[in-house]
């Protein structure tokens, strides 16, 4: 995908900037304000709110304390 395209694309909900994120072989355009990640499929950004992944679900599990099995 052309880097110039990423510069002109904005979040369809808030019209804010998007960050290009590549992780685990996946590519997404992330809106930090709305905490949504829009997928990029076959080089084409899917800018539909109902196709976006919520980042809140990820951070809720990432920030959870680890259960080590130790008793206090």
NUFIVEX-41795 format. One record per residue: residue number from 1; x, y, z of N, C-alpha, C in turn. Coordinates in nm, 2 decimals, padded with zeros to 4 digits. Atoms other than C-alpha are relative to their C-alpha. Layout:
N
> n	n_c1	n_c2	n_c3	ca_c1	ca_c2	ca_c3	c_c1	c_c2	c_c3
> NUM	X	Y	Z	X	Y	Z	X	Y	Z
...
END
This chain:
72
> n	n_c1	n_c2	n_c3	ca_c1	ca_c2	ca_c3	c_c1	c_c2	c_c3
> 1	00.09	-00.12	00.00	00.00	00.00	00.00	00.09	00.12	00.00
> 2	-00.08	-00.12	00.01	00.13	00.34	-00.09	00.00	00.08	00.13
> 3	00.00	-00.08	-00.12	00.25	00.54	00.21	-00.07	00.13	-00.01
> 4	00.07	-00.12	00.01	00.10	00.85	00.07	-00.15	-00.02	00.02
> 5	00.14	00.02	-00.03	-00.24	00.69	00.09	-00.03	00.00	00.15
> 6	00.02	00.00	-00.14	-00.20	00.63	00.46	00.00	00.14	00.06
> 7	00.00	-00.14	-00.05	-00.12	01.00	00.51	-00.13	00.07	-00.02
> 8	00.13	-00.07	00.03	-00.45	01.11	00.35	-00.12	-00.07	00.06
> 9	00.11	00.07	-00.06	-00.67	00.84	00.51	-00.02	00.05	00.14
> 10	00.04	-00.04	-00.14	-00.86	00.94	00.83	-00.10	-00.10	00.05
> 11	00.10	00.09	-00.06	-01.08	00.75	01.07	-00.14	00.04	-00.05
> 12	00.13	-00.04	00.05	-01.43	00.74	00.93	-00.09	00.05	00.11
> 13	00.09	-00.05	-00.11	-01.58	00.81	01.27	00.04	00.13	00.05
> 14	-00.04	-00.12	-00.06	-01.38	01.09	01.42	00.08	00.09	-00.09
> 15	-00.08	-00.07	00.10	-01.18	01.20	01.11	00.14	00.03	00.05
> 16	-00.13	-00.01	-00.05	-00.86	01.17	01.31	00.10	-00.08	-00.07
> 17	-00.11	00.07	00.08	-00.52	01.04	01.19	00.00	-00.15	00.04
> 18	-00.01	00.15	-00.01	-00.45	00.67	01.15	00.15	-00.03	00.01
> 19	-00.14	00.05	-00.01	-00.13	00.49	01.25	00.01	-00.14	-00.07
> 20	-00.02	00.13	00.07	00.00	00.20	01.03	00.06	-00.09	00.10
> 21	-00.05	00.10	-00.10	00.04	-00.11	01.25	00.02	-00.13	-00.07
> 22	-00.02	00.13	00.06	00.20	-00.43	01.13	00.05	-00.09	00.11
> 23	-00.03	00.09	-00.11	00.20	-00.72	01.38	-00.05	-00.14	-00.03
> 24	00.03	00.14	00.02	00.20	-01.10	01.35	-00.05	-00.02	-00.14
> 25	00.03	00.02	00.14	00.18	-01.08	00.97	-00.13	00.07	-00.04
> 26	00.12	-00.08	00.03	-00.13	-00.86	00.99	00.03	00.15	-00.01
> 27	-00.02	-00.14	00.01	-00.16	-00.50	00.89	-00.13	00.07	00.03
> 28	00.12	-00.08	-00.04	-00.41	-00.25	01.04	00.03	00.15	00.00
> 29	-00.01	-00.14	-00.02	-00.47	00.12	01.04	-00.08	00.03	00.13
> 30	00.06	-00.02	-00.13	-00.53	00.23	01.40	-00.03	00.14	00.03
> 31	00.04	-00.13	-00.04	-00.72	00.52	01.53	00.01	00.00	00.16
> 32	-00.03	00.00	-00.14	-00.59	00.59	01.88	-00.12	00.07	00.08
> 33	00.11	-00.07	-00.06	-00.88	00.83	01.96	-00.12	-00.09	00.03
> 34	00.11	00.09	-00.01	-01.15	00.58	01.90	00.03	-00.14	00.04
> 35	-00.05	00.13	-00.04	-00.94	00.28	01.99	-00.05	-00.11	-00.09
> 36	00.04	00.09	00.10	-01.02	00.10	01.67	00.11	-00.03	-00.10
> 37	-00.10	00.04	00.09	-00.81	-00.10	01.43	-00.07	-00.05	-00.13
> 38	00.06	00.03	00.13	-00.92	-00.11	01.06	00.09	-00.09	-00.07
> 39	-00.09	00.09	00.07	-00.79	-00.41	00.87	00.04	00.04	-00.14
> 40	-00.05	-00.02	00.14	-00.59	-00.40	00.55	00.00	-00.14	-00.06
> 41	00.02	00.13	00.06	-00.69	-00.69	00.33	00.05	00.01	-00.15
> 42	-00.06	00.01	00.13	-00.48	-00.77	00.02	00.04	00.14	-00.05
> 43	-00.05	-00.13	00.04	-00.34	-00.42	00.03	-00.10	00.11	00.00
> 44	00.11	-00.10	00.01	-00.68	-00.25	00.05	-00.05	00.03	00.15
> 45	00.05	-00.03	-00.14	-00.78	-00.07	00.38	-00.15	-00.01	00.00
> 46	00.15	00.01	-00.01	-01.13	-00.16	00.49	-00.04	00.10	00.11
> 47	00.03	-00.11	-00.09	-01.25	00.16	00.64	-00.15	00.00	00.04
> 48	00.14	00.01	-00.04	-01.59	00.04	00.77	00.00	-00.03	00.16
> 49	00.00	00.01	-00.15	-01.66	00.08	01.15	-00.04	-00.14	00.04
> 50	00.04	00.13	-00.04	-01.84	-00.26	01.16	00.11	-00.11	-00.03
> 51	-00.11	00.10	00.02	-01.52	-00.43	01.03	00.12	00.03	00.09
> 52	-00.11	-00.04	-00.09	-01.29	-00.25	01.28	00.00	-00.09	00.12
> 53	-00.03	00.08	-00.13	-01.14	-00.44	01.58	00.02	00.10	00.11
> 54	-00.01	-00.08	-00.12	-01.18	-00.28	01.92	00.13	-00.03	00.07
> 55	-00.12	00.02	-00.07	-00.85	-00.22	02.09	-00.02	-00.02	00.15
> 56	00.03	00.01	-00.14	-01.02	-00.21	02.43	00.00	-00.15	00.05
> 57	00.00	00.14	-00.04	-01.07	-00.59	02.44	00.14	-00.05	00.01
> 58	-00.14	00.04	-00.01	-00.70	-00.64	02.38	00.07	00.05	00.12
> 59	-00.07	-00.06	-00.12	-00.58	-00.40	02.65	-00.06	-00.05	00.13
> 60	00.07	00.04	-00.12	-00.83	-00.53	02.90	00.07	-00.14	00.04
> 61	-00.07	00.13	-00.03	-00.66	-00.88	02.88	00.15	00.02	00.02
> 62	-00.14	-00.02	-00.01	-00.31	-00.75	02.84	00.04	00.06	00.13
> 63	-00.03	-00.06	-00.13	-00.33	-00.54	03.16	-00.05	-00.08	00.12
> 64	00.05	00.08	-00.11	-00.49	-00.81	03.37	00.12	-00.06	00.07
> 65	-00.11	00.05	-00.07	-00.27	-00.93	03.65	00.02	-00.15	-00.03
> 66	-00.02	00.14	00.03	-00.11	-01.27	03.58	-00.03	-00.08	00.13
> 67	00.03	00.09	-00.11	-00.23	-01.56	03.79	00.11	-00.09	00.02
> 68	-00.12	00.08	-00.02	00.09	-01.71	03.93	-00.03	-00.13	00.08
> 69	00.03	00.11	-00.09	-00.09	-01.95	04.16	00.05	00.01	00.14
> 70	-00.05	-00.02	-00.13	00.09	-01.81	04.46	-00.11	00.06	00.10
> 71	00.09	-00.05	-00.10	-00.11	-01.75	04.78	00.06	00.11	00.08
> 72	-00.05	-00.11	-00.08	-00.08	-01.43	04.98	00.00	-00.03	00.14
END
